[in-house]
Structure formats: structure tokens, C-alpha cells
Amino acid sequence: MMVVVGFFYLFDAVDIVVFGNTAPAMRAEWGLSVTDIAWGSAAPFVGMFVGAVVGGQLADRFGRRPVVLGATVMYSICSFATAFAPSYEAVVVLRGLTGLGLQALTGAVMVYASELLPRHVRGRYLAIIAAIGAVAVPVTALISRLVVPLGESAWRWMYVFGALGILGVVSGYRRLPESPRWQVTRGRADLAESLVAKLEAEAEDATGGPLPLPGPEPLIRTGSVRELMARRYVKRTAVACVAMACFVLVAYGWSPWLPSLLTARGYTQAEALTFVSVLGIASVLGAFSSSLVIDRWDRKNYILVLTSALSVVLFAFALSDSRPVMLVTGFVISMLIQALLTAVYTYAPEVFPTHLRGIGNGVVNSVGRIAGIAGPFIVAAVYNAFDFGAVFAYLAVVGLALGLVLSSLGERTSNRSLEDIAAESDPAEIDR
């Protein structure tokens, strides 16, 4: 099941890389400015904002599985349509619709996976899912390097490639059951029982012994945004929102913008795409290395270490004029950002109870997408007002703020069941 989930997650990474690597070609074809590229970068986040809120509500109301499958169909169709866009304005609109589907998908995928995974390996397997997704980074970068320079409109083929996620719907329809935690909260314990019994039998065969007694069943409850903002949840919601906003500003200020910033600094389009292709390998290594340690440290402390290191290396990248030094530091930055992604995306769903997990994760991601809307214009403004290096200095400061906020105010979630984490702030859970 986790391999299938990882396949769906692939295409979030594909979309990020595709736009970043096709933006210079669009700029050449249509005579675009840096601000025009900012609109193309921001458009998906407008859609992602809607997808985060609506997708989270749909996932809590109708289940995780139908949202994963339906959102995949939507973004695949929109990506395919982008290949035939007659103008850059049409690209911007279609990028927004693609973002809506992608965010509904990724939000539901992370909630779904966190609800199926045992507490002692939850972080590790979510990191592996992210690593599967990260494989798309070097693959897409390499394909872009080969395809985009072929001709003026060759970039369009990359959006056909981005639509291949729809192939996972057939496999997912047959292989992905609904989350048993969600089934129970909707009063459908009988439907959850068969899957849980199967998983328990597999675990007993693997361990050679009986499993520990289960904890209490989740209460049959429905959630709302109003409850999410109640006193017992507001701190968790606010901290997770700040962390996600800072992460989005850093991650989407790095990967999508790098090819355009490198070409603006004098790299040829081919050189910039080669540079990004090499850095794509670092994303895979970052996610896999994170899977080895993410459950050994508490999530918030792990994030502080990552962001501190990331800030130092970003400053080094900003100050360097040497291409070899930029390549080495850029490689490390890409590794750290991907490791940070696994930690932040693991943390966000963990802090909410089951009946609020979809909408809670949706609200957190929607705030992140608002930051994503502003982010491209901040990058463009910093670049236009100062220079190439100032962009990466700005990203370093934002990254450090992420780590400090989460380490000082965040919840302890590593190696704890989702019910135990929820009980700390929910009187109904404590009473049980």
C-alpha cells in the first residue's frame, strides 16, 4: 500500500520540477519578465490553497481514498491540457487548476499514510514515501534536460509527462483500502475490521508472536474548522501553520526558481538544467537519509538541526561565485530541503485527532499555500532590489525561523500513537 501511495506522491515532485525547468523556455518563447514567471509560480499555490481546504474537508467527510483517486484524475487532465496552452495566460490558469488537484492529493496521501502506519515506523515510512516521490526530481530534471532544448515548443512535452499520474488510479482503485481509523470515526467499524484483522495477521506472522492489546477505539465524531480553532487545538494549529508557511517559502523559493535565477546570472539554459539535474540526485539522498534517523529524534528537534544546517549552507551558496562551490553547496541544500520536507509533512498530520486530521492538515497546508502565493513575488522583489545572493540569504533566515518556532512551541510526536498525541489537548480523549 505504501508503494502505491508513494507513486501518487511522485507527481507532486514532477510538477515542481517541470515548471521550474520549462520556465526559461516559456520566457524565451513569449518574452516574459521575471515578474511574469512569478505569476506562473504563484498560480499553483492559489489552486493549492483551495485544494488544501476543500480536499481536507472532503477527506474527512467522504474518506481518504476517493480524494486521492479523484484528485489524481483532476491534476493529470489539467497537466495534459497545459501542453496545448495557446498563451502564457492559459498556462497560468491551468497551473492553478493543476495545483488544486495536486494539493488535494498530497494532503489526503499524508493523512492516509499516517493513519495506517505504526507509531515506531511512522516517520520512517513517510520519509520513504517522500523518497519515492523524490526519485521524480532527478528523473524529471534529466528528461527536461534532454527534451526542453530540442526546440522552441519542446517544453510542452513535459506536461504530457506530468499527466502520467493518472496511470496510478487503476492500481490505486484496486489496491488502496479506506483508512480504518476514518471508518471507525464514521461509525463503520465493521468495514474497518477486515483490513485490521488482515494487517494484524501479517504482523503476527512477521514477529512470530501475539500483538499487544489495542488502545481505545476513536470516538465517533465529525470535525469542523470552528472546533479546530478552539482553545485546545489553536496552539497546535498555529505552530503547524507557521512551520508549513516557512517551509513552503524555502522549498519553493529554491527548486522552481533555481533554473531562472541561474540563467539570469549568465548560465545557458542547458547549463542551468544540467545543474538542476545533478541536484535532483540530492533530493533522493536527502529523503532516504531522513528515513534512517527521523524516528530516532523527536520531530521538532530534528527539524531544528536541519534548518540550522540549511541556513548556514544557504548563506554559503549566496556568497559564492565559484561554480564548483555552488554545485557542492547546492547539492547539500537540496538534500537538507528534502529531509526537511519529510519531517514537516510527517509532523503536520500527527498533531490532530482523527476526526480533525483531514481538515486540520488541510488548513495547515492552505496557510502554506498562501505563503506559496506570496513567495514568488518576494523572490522577484528581492532579486530586482538586490541581487542573486540576496535571494538565498532571505531563504536562510526563513528556514532558521521555522526551526526555532517548532522547537520551542511544537508538540512531541515521535514514537507516540496518534491517540496519545490527541489526548494531550482533547478532554474527551483524556476522559476515556
Buried (B, 14 or more C-beta within 10 A) or exposed (E): BBEBBBBBBBBBBBBBBBBBBBBBBBBEEEEBEBEBBBBBBBBBBBBBBBBBBBBBBBBBBBBBBBBBBBBBBBBBBBBBBBBEBEEBEEBBBBBBBBBBBBBBBBBBBBBBBBBBBEBEBBBBBBBBBBBBBBBBBBBBBBBBBEBBBEEEEBBBBBBBBBBBBBEBBEEBEEEBBBBBBBBBBBEBBEBBEEBBEEBEEEEEEEEEEEEEEEEEEBBEBEBEBEBBEEEEBEBBBBBBBBBBBBBBBBBBBBBBBBBBBBBBEEBEBEBBBBBBBBBBBBBBBBBBBBBEBBBEBBBBBBBBBBBBBBBBBBBBBBEBEEEEEBBBBBBBBBBBBBBBBBBBBBBBBBBBBBBBBBBBBBBBBBBBBBBBBBBBBBBBBBBEEEEBBBBBBBBBBBBBBBBBBBBEBBBEBBBBBBBEBBBBBBEEBEEE
